[in-house]
Amino acid sequence: MLDKIKIAVAALLGAAGVAGFYYFDQSAMIVRVVSVLAGLAAGAVVFWTSEPGKQFHVYAQESTAETRKVVWPTRKETLQTTGVVFAFVVIMALFLWMVDASLLWVVKKLLGQSG
């Protein structure tokens, strides 16, 4: 129950930051932006103290660790793959154009139009 209250308070703090943006409509833009950032930061801190917030933090750390394990392609591999995809797209476009032109010719012949 306490976690639900913390999440609600975090949401309210974020909403208060956004409301502050409109409340300070006559103030300098920096004041309005700081209002939003402060509300969102306060909401994030409160959310972080809840159990779902702690679970999310652990999940984010594990995700970061997993992205470090990824073997990213080299520049050469990336360019080769891009070239293959581009060539396939051009070939497929030509094939579909030929199919479309053939069907158009067949339909015109069936309708008795010259073409």
KAMO-V133152 format. One record per helix or strand of 3 or more residues. SS is the DSSP state (H for helix, E for strand). FROM is the first residue (numbers start at 1). LEN is the number of residues. If there is no record, write none. Layout:
# KAMO-V133152
ss=SS from=FROM len=LEN
ss=SS from=FROM len=LEN
This chain:
# KAMO-V133152
ss=H from=2 len=22
ss=H from=29 len=20
ss=H from=51 len=19
ss=H from=75 len=36
